[in-house]
Amino acid sequence: MDQKEIPRNLRDDNLSEETKTLISQLQSEIDTQGNKLYNYQGCWYYSATLQGILNFQRNFKPQDSDIFIASFPKSGATWLKALTVSLFERSKHPSSYVDHPLLSNNPHALVQSLEANLYLDSQTPDLKKAKLSSPAPRMFSTHMPLLSLQETIKDSPCKIIYLCRDVKDALVSRWYFRCSYLKKEVDRHVLESMFESFCSGVSFYGPFWDHVLSYWRGSLEEPSHVLFMRYEEMKEDPYAQLKRLAEFLGCPFTKEEEESGSMDEILELCSLRRLSDLEVNRTGKTSNDVDYKFFFRKGEVGDSKNHLSPEMESKIDKIVQEKLEGSGLKF
């Protein structure tokens, strides 16, 4: 297959010699699709993604006001990105969203991934677009565990928001996304293979338990630096969680804003129903040639019950419970 036909995160045509030398020394495994994964700093990556991480770690210069939105894949980052953007845009759009950036841009275009977009093909990408407007801060996203992210920003007081989702729902969402991304029929066998990979810990950005624990512990150690949020709590009480997010980011809602319905406007604008119906999200594509519409499916809590067998659910729950034991973090 021609390299141009391979998804960018799986391609190895842009690896530096230094990275090739590094990966030759790393532990590797073959994933369910026959692609090679490499273990770097305790996490599993494809070679191109690893190159993006190395480019970031070696060249990124943090600013104190930077904001990083982190998550395990398919955990609701699209929604969190939209909400975060809207918090800083609300002063310019107090009652009308005619020119709001979310109306003409997908959240992933406004808050780009460090390793999967910005630094994937470049050691010195143009980061100007990460700052939507003054005085808004730069915003980035990542699926890296906290260890890999903090290696570069450890001396900066920047803000990190981590969104955690029940991994069973994230797994099912990832299954649908992968089938859509690879333009394949939704295949039960693919889900079963992904399930086995998850349980073994050898999966893209896995193991899940190490990933989530890194941010959980970071939030306990430095609560002013790392905010740990749960997708389920955002769905249950979006007002309280939006208010909590705004306070953490230093842009709390005033009493007047709350009374005037500012929070309602933001939550409506950022709703799955509203975003998925926008022209840009129905017809647009990412820089990796992924249709934006693939990022909007159900967004429901507990949808995994419609796809995972009771035995599969029980096995995941048991593994996660064992891995998180003693941490204080529970699902």
C-alpha positions as CSV (number, residue, x, y, z in Angstrom):
1,M,0.0,0.0,0.0
2,D,1.2,3.5,-0.9
3,Q,2.3,5.5,2.2
4,K,-0.3,8.2,1.2
5,E,-3.1,5.8,1.6
6,I,-2.2,4.9,5.2
7,P,-3.7,7.0,8.0
8,R,-1.1,9.6,9.1
9,N,-0.8,8.3,12.7
10,L,0.3,4.9,11.2
11,R,2.8,6.2,8.6
12,D,6.5,6.0,9.2
13,D,7.8,8.0,6.3
14,N,8.5,11.1,8.4
15,L,10.5,9.5,11.2
16,S,13.8,11.1,12.0
17,E,16.9,9.0,12.3
18,E,17.0,9.7,16.0
19,T,13.5,8.4,16.4
20,K,14.2,5.3,14.3
21,T,17.1,4.5,16.6
22,L,14.9,5.1,19.7
23,I,12.1,2.8,18.5
24,S,14.5,0.1,17.6
25,Q,15.3,-0.1,21.4
26,L,11.7,0.1,22.6
27,Q,9.4,-2.8,23.5
28,S,6.9,-3.4,20.7
29,E,3.7,-5.3,20.1
30,I,1.4,-5.8,17.2
31,D,-2.1,-4.4,17.6
32,T,-5.4,-6.0,16.5
33,Q,-5.1,-4.4,13.0
34,G,-1.6,-5.7,12.4
35,N,0.1,-2.4,13.2
36,K,3.2,-2.1,15.4
37,L,2.9,-0.3,18.8
38,Y,5.9,1.0,20.8
39,N,6.0,1.5,24.5
40,Y,7.4,4.9,25.5
41,Q,7.4,6.2,29.0
42,G,4.9,3.5,29.9
43,C,2.4,4.2,27.1
44,W,1.8,2.5,23.8
45,Y,2.0,4.6,20.5
46,Y,2.3,4.1,16.8
47,S,5.6,5.3,15.4
48,A,4.2,8.5,13.8
49,T,2.5,9.5,17.0
50,L,5.6,8.9,18.9
51,Q,7.5,11.1,16.5
52,G,4.9,13.9,17.3
53,I,5.4,13.4,21.0
54,L,9.2,13.6,20.7
55,N,8.9,16.7,18.5
56,F,6.7,18.3,21.2
57,Q,8.9,17.3,24.1
58,R,12.1,18.6,22.5
59,N,10.8,21.8,21.1
60,F,7.7,23.1,22.8
61,K,8.0,26.3,24.8
62,P,5.2,26.7,27.3
63,Q,3.6,30.0,28.2
64,D,2.2,30.5,31.7
65,S,-1.3,31.0,30.5
66,D,-1.5,27.9,28.3
67,I,-4.4,25.5,28.6
68,F,-4.1,21.8,27.9
69,I,-7.2,19.6,27.4
70,A,-6.2,16.0,28.0
71,S,-8.2,12.7,27.8
72,F,-8.0,9.1,27.0
73,P,-9.3,8.7,23.4
74,K,-13.1,8.9,22.8
75,S,-13.8,10.3,26.3
76,G,-15.7,13.5,25.3
77,A,-12.9,15.9,24.4
78,T,-14.9,17.3,21.5
79,W,-17.5,18.6,24.0
80,L,-14.9,19.9,26.5
81,K,-13.0,21.7,23.7
82,A,-16.2,23.5,22.6
83,L,-17.0,24.5,26.2
84,T,-13.5,25.8,26.9
85,V,-13.5,27.8,23.7
86,S,-16.9,29.3,24.6
87,L,-15.9,30.3,28.1
88,F,-13.2,32.6,26.7
89,E,-15.3,33.8,23.7
90,R,-18.3,34.8,25.8
91,S,-17.2,38.4,26.4
92,K,-17.3,39.0,22.6
93,H,-20.6,37.1,22.1
94,P,-22.7,38.1,25.1
95,S,-26.1,37.5,23.4
96,S,-25.6,36.6,19.8
97,Y,-23.5,33.8,18.3
98,V,-23.5,35.0,14.7
99,D,-19.8,35.2,14.5
100,H,-18.8,32.6,17.1
101,P,-15.8,30.5,15.9
102,L,-17.7,27.3,16.7
103,L,-20.2,28.0,14.0
104,S,-17.6,27.8,11.3
105,N,-14.9,25.6,12.9
106,N,-14.9,22.1,14.4
107,P,-13.7,22.1,18.1
108,H,-10.7,20.0,17.0
109,A,-9.7,22.6,14.5
110,L,-9.8,25.3,17.2
111,V,-8.0,23.2,19.9
112,Q,-5.5,21.1,18.0
113,S,-3.7,18.0,19.2
114,L,0.0,18.5,20.1
115,E,1.1,15.0,19.0
116,A,-1.5,14.1,16.3
117,N,-1.6,17.5,14.5
118,L,0.7,20.3,15.5
119,Y,3.9,18.3,16.0
120,L,3.1,15.3,14.0
121,D,5.1,16.5,10.9
122,S,7.0,19.4,12.3
123,Q,9.5,20.2,15.0
124,T,8.5,23.9,14.9
125,P,4.8,24.2,13.9
126,D,3.1,27.6,13.7
127,L,1.3,27.9,17.1
128,K,-0.4,31.2,16.3
129,K,-3.8,29.5,15.7
130,A,-3.7,28.0,19.2
131,K,-4.5,31.5,20.4
132,L,-8.0,32.3,19.1
133,S,-7.9,36.0,20.1
134,S,-6.4,38.3,22.6
135,P,-6.5,38.1,25.6
136,A,-7.6,34.5,25.4
137,P,-4.8,31.9,26.2
138,R,-3.4,29.3,23.9
139,M,-5.3,26.1,23.9
140,F,-4.0,22.6,23.1
141,S,-5.2,19.0,23.4
142,T,-3.4,15.7,24.0
143,H,-4.0,12.1,24.7
144,M,-0.6,11.7,26.3
145,P,-0.5,10.6,30.0
146,L,0.6,13.3,32.4
147,L,4.2,12.0,32.7
148,S,4.9,12.7,29.0
149,L,3.1,16.0,29.0
150,Q,4.7,17.3,32.2
151,E,8.2,16.5,31.0
152,T,7.9,19.7,28.9
153,I,5.7,21.9,31.0
154,K,6.6,20.9,34.6
155,D,8.0,24.4,35.5
156,S,4.9,26.2,34.1
157,P,1.8,27.2,36.0
158,C,-0.3,26.4,33.0
159,K,-3.7,24.7,33.4
160,I,-4.4,21.1,32.5
161,I,-8.0,19.8,32.3
162,Y,-8.4,16.0,32.2
163,L,-11.7,14.5,31.1
164,C,-12.4,10.9,32.3
165,R,-15.1,8.7,31.0
166,D,-16.3,5.2,31.9
167,V,-13.9,3.2,29.7
168,K,-16.6,0.8,28.6
169,D,-18.4,3.6,26.8
170,A,-15.1,5.0,25.5
171,L,-14.2,1.6,24.1
172,V,-17.5,1.3,22.2
173,S,-17.2,4.9,20.9
174,R,-13.6,4.1,19.8
175,W,-14.9,1.0,18.0
176,Y,-17.4,3.0,16.0
177,F,-14.9,5.7,15.3
178,R,-12.3,3.3,14.1
179,C,-14.6,1.6,11.7
180,S,-15.8,5.0,10.3
181,Y,-12.2,6.3,10.2
182,L,-11.0,3.2,8.2
183,K,-14.2,3.2,6.1
184,K,-15.2,-0.3,7.2
185,E,-18.5,-1.8,8.2
186,V,-19.1,-1.9,12.0
187,D,-17.7,-5.4,12.7
188,R,-18.3,-7.2,16.0
189,H,-15.0,-9.0,15.6
190,V,-13.2,-5.7,15.6
191,L,-14.8,-4.8,18.9
192,E,-13.9,-8.1,20.4
193,S,-10.3,-7.7,19.3
194,M,-10.2,-4.2,20.7
195,F,-11.6,-5.5,24.0
196,E,-8.9,-8.1,24.3
197,S,-6.2,-5.5,23.6
198,F,-7.7,-3.1,26.2
199,C,-7.7,-5.9,28.8
200,S,-4.1,-6.7,28.1
201,G,-3.2,-3.0,28.4
202,V,-1.5,-3.1,25.0
203,S,-3.6,-0.6,23.0
204,F,-3.0,2.8,21.5
205,Y,-2.5,5.3,24.4
206,G,-3.0,2.4,26.9
207,P,-3.0,1.1,29.5
208,F,-6.1,3.0,30.4
209,W,-5.6,2.6,34.1
210,D,-2.1,4.1,34.1
211,H,-3.4,6.9,31.9
212,V,-6.2,7.9,34.1
213,L,-4.3,7.4,37.3
214,S,-1.5,9.8,36.2
215,Y,-4.0,12.7,36.0
216,W,-6.0,11.7,39.0
217,R,-2.8,11.8,41.2
218,G,-1.8,15.0,39.5
219,S,-5.1,16.6,40.4
220,L,-4.7,15.5,44.0
221,E,-1.1,16.8,44.2
222,E,-1.6,20.1,42.4
223,P,-5.4,20.9,42.3
224,S,-4.7,24.4,41.0
225,H,-2.7,23.0,38.1
226,V,-4.7,19.9,37.1
227,L,-8.5,19.7,37.1
228,F,-10.0,16.1,36.9
229,M,-13.4,16.0,35.4
230,R,-15.8,13.1,34.7
231,Y,-17.9,12.9,31.6
232,E,-20.8,11.3,33.5
233,E,-20.9,14.2,36.0
234,M,-20.9,16.7,33.1
235,K,-23.9,14.9,31.6
236,E,-25.7,14.7,34.9
237,D,-25.2,18.4,36.0
238,P,-23.7,20.4,33.1
239,Y,-24.3,23.7,34.9
240,A,-22.3,22.8,38.0
241,Q,-19.5,21.3,35.9
242,L,-19.3,24.3,33.5
243,K,-19.2,26.6,36.5
244,R,-16.4,24.5,38.0
245,L,-14.5,24.6,34.8
246,A,-14.8,28.4,34.5
247,E,-13.5,28.9,38.0
248,F,-10.5,26.6,37.5
249,L,-9.6,28.5,34.3
250,G,-9.8,31.9,36.1
251,C,-12.8,33.2,34.2
252,P,-15.8,32.5,36.6
253,F,-19.3,33.5,35.7
254,T,-20.6,36.7,37.4
255,K,-23.9,36.7,39.1
256,E,-25.2,38.9,36.3
257,E,-24.1,36.3,33.7
258,E,-25.8,33.4,35.6
259,E,-29.0,35.4,35.9
260,S,-29.0,36.4,32.2
261,G,-28.7,32.9,31.0
262,S,-25.1,33.0,29.8
263,M,-24.5,29.4,30.9
264,D,-27.6,28.2,29.1
265,E,-26.4,29.8,25.9
266,I,-23.0,28.1,26.1
267,L,-24.4,24.7,26.9
268,E,-26.9,25.0,24.0
269,L,-24.2,26.1,21.5
270,C,-21.9,23.3,22.6
271,S,-24.6,20.5,22.7
272,L,-24.1,17.5,20.6
273,R,-27.4,18.2,18.8
274,R,-26.4,21.8,17.9
275,L,-22.8,21.0,16.9
276,S,-23.5,17.9,14.9
277,D,-26.1,19.9,12.8
278,L,-23.7,22.6,11.7
279,E,-22.6,22.5,8.1
280,V,-18.9,22.5,9.0
281,N,-19.3,19.3,11.1
282,R,-21.5,17.6,8.6
283,T,-19.2,18.1,5.6
284,G,-15.8,19.1,6.9
285,K,-12.6,17.0,7.5
286,T,-9.6,17.2,9.9
287,S,-6.1,17.8,8.6
288,N,-5.7,14.0,8.9
289,D,-8.6,13.6,6.4
290,V,-11.1,12.3,9.0
291,D,-14.7,13.4,8.5
292,Y,-15.8,15.7,11.4
293,K,-19.2,13.9,11.5
294,F,-17.4,10.9,12.9
295,F,-16.8,12.8,16.2
296,F,-20.5,13.0,16.8
297,R,-22.4,9.8,17.5
298,K,-24.6,9.4,20.7
299,G,-22.6,10.8,23.6
300,E,-24.8,8.8,25.9
301,V,-23.8,7.4,29.3
302,G,-24.1,3.6,29.5
303,D,-24.4,2.9,25.8
304,S,-21.8,0.2,26.2
305,K,-24.5,-2.1,27.6
306,N,-26.0,-2.2,24.1
307,H,-22.8,-3.7,22.7
308,L,-20.7,-5.4,25.3
309,S,-21.8,-8.7,26.8
310,P,-22.3,-9.0,30.5
311,E,-19.1,-11.1,30.7
312,M,-17.1,-8.4,28.8
313,E,-18.5,-5.7,31.1
314,S,-17.7,-7.8,34.2
315,K,-14.1,-8.5,33.0
316,I,-13.4,-4.8,32.3
317,D,-14.9,-3.7,35.7
318,K,-12.8,-6.3,37.5
319,I,-9.6,-5.3,35.8
320,V,-10.1,-1.5,36.3
321,Q,-11.1,-2.0,40.0
322,E,-8.0,-4.0,40.7
323,K,-5.7,-1.5,38.9
324,L,-7.2,1.5,40.7
325,E,-7.3,-0.1,44.1
326,G,-6.0,2.1,46.8
327,S,-6.0,5.2,44.6
328,G,-9.3,6.7,45.8
329,L,-10.5,6.8,42.2
330,K,-13.6,4.7,41.5
331,F,-16.0,4.1,38.6
